[in-house]
Amino acid sequence: MARDLAIDLGTANTLVYMKGRGIVLNEPSVIALNRQTGEVLATGREAWQMIGRTPGYIVAVRPLRGGAITDFEITERMIRLLLQRVGVSRFTRPKVVICVPSAITEVERRAVTDAARRAGAADANLIEQPMAAAIGADLPIDEPVGNMVIDIGGGTSETAVISLGGIVALEAVRVGSFDIDAAIQNYVRREHGIAIGERTAEEIKVAIGSADPTPDENQAEVRGRDLMSGLPKTVLLTPEEVRFAIEDVISSIVASVIRCLSKAPPELSQDFLVRGMYLVGGGGLLRGLAERIERETEVPVRMSNVPLEAVVLGAGHVIEHYEALKGMFMGARR
Amino acid sequence: MSTGVVILVAIVLAGLILVVVALVRRRGPDDHVDSFRRQIDALSPQARRPTIGTMKPPEPPAADDDGDDAP
């Protein structure tokens, strides 16, 4: 008998929750293929380590961008391999709940459910990421109070107001932590004349990136390829430069939070001043982001205890209480 | 004549089955209330505790997997 699964199919990472067991898989959403034969060479962490370091015949790709499937066939193969790793076979076909960005189109929804079914799921249902995040972050969404959750993922940032188990207001932008990495890459190329890879950009973000000035800031040595000479080169990058580089992305995220706040009914708005907003997702870990949102909205911002796992834990709770909570699936609302 | 009776009986039986199925599947207002109540109960902190409270997230990945391209 197959154990049912909840999947957080993220642009950056894929997490799988197995009913009765908990989180059984947490791997980057990356697949490495042989360009000539199309054979899968690696998935997850192993494939992630290959990004930007492969010979010509290997390509390591992220099949999701902005929370949506960009390559249906590769995504299906990646899901199939990940499901195999947690014990799904052609004889054990589990029910699957998949977390997706709330703003995905009908076509994108169908692509996700079809990919999961073809990868071995008996039935596939979707749940909005902010809803799953609110459940996983243990917010009191069963009560008639305003709960606000900000989920900043790799490709999307979503803000939702939730009360009595339903989404009251929602705002989503297809901007996330990968856009922060890309902004750093572009800045270093433009201002310092060196090319760096996406993994190096991510490491710069983690090392000295911030959305607001923070104490104990340090410079970072950045190594890349000089665009003029083609030779390896090292430059020094300051936190101020990184803040300048990522300002457009951060402003876009903060603006979407403000738009969501303005959509909330006044009765719920007053709750936010007391209860605050909850930040989840890997992008929410950027230093100074909570402070920046708090400064611009004048609403307290709190970090979830499980920012990276909140979404899959929420979906996992739905799979544990499948019959009672199936009304929360996308398209199932009455 | 007998064929006509059989067809008539079959039609009546099919009709009865449809009516019974419709009655069984019909949801009264109380069903919606119960369904909503079950959903809210399943979202309560007590119901979520076994999933979330006792959950130990997996260990973070080792930081040694790409030491050579650090900024």
Contacts between the chains, C-beta under 8 A, distances in Angstrom:
chain1	res1	chain2	res2	distance
A	22	B	55	5.3
A	22	B	56	7.3
A	23	B	55	6.9
A	23	B	57	6.1
A	23	B	58	5.6
A	26	B	57	7.8
A	26	B	58	4.9
A	45	B	61	6.6
A	45	B	65	7.2
A	49	B	65	5.8
A	49	B	66	6.5
A	135	B	43	6.7
A	135	B	48	6.8
A	135	B	52	7.9
A	136	B	52	6.3
A	138	B	45	6.8
A	138	B	48	6.3
A	138	B	52	5.4
A	138	B	53	7.7
A	140	B	45	6.8
A	141	B	43	5.8
A	142	B	40	4.9
A	142	B	41	7.6
A	142	B	43	4.0
A	142	B	44	5.0
A	142	B	45	7.8
A	164	B	40	6.9
A	165	B	39	5.6
A	165	B	40	5.8
A	165	B	43	5.2
A	196	B	71	7.9
A	197	B	69	7.0
A	199	B	66	6.5
A	199	B	69	6.4
A	200	B	69	5.4
A	200	B	70	7.9
A	200	B	71	5.8
A	203	B	66	7.9
A	203	B	69	7.4
A	203	B	70	5.7
A	203	B	71	5.1
A	204	B	71	4.7
A	207	B	70	7.9
A	207	B	71	5.9
A	220	B	71	4.7
A	221	B	71	6.2
A	222	B	71	4.6
A	223	B	69	7.2
A	223	B	71	6.9
A	237	B	71	7.2
A	306	B	52	7.7
A	306	B	55	7.7
A	306	B	57	5.9
A	308	B	57	7.2
A	309	B	55	7.5
A	309	B	57	4.5
A	313	B	51	6.4
A	313	B	52	5.3
A	313	B	55	5.9
A	316	B	51	5.6
A	316	B	55	7.8
A	317	B	42	8.0
A	317	B	47	7.8
A	317	B	48	5.6
A	317	B	51	4.2
A	317	B	52	6.7
A	320	B	50	7.5
A	320	B	51	5.5
A	321	B	42	4.1
A	321	B	47	6.7
A	323	B	38	7.8
A	324	B	38	4.3
A	324	B	39	5.6
A	324	B	41	7.1
A	324	B	42	3.9
A	325	B	39	5.9
A	325	B	42	5.3
A	325	B	43	7.4
A	327	B	35	6.6
A	327	B	39	5.7
A	328	B	39	7.1
A	334	B	32	7.4
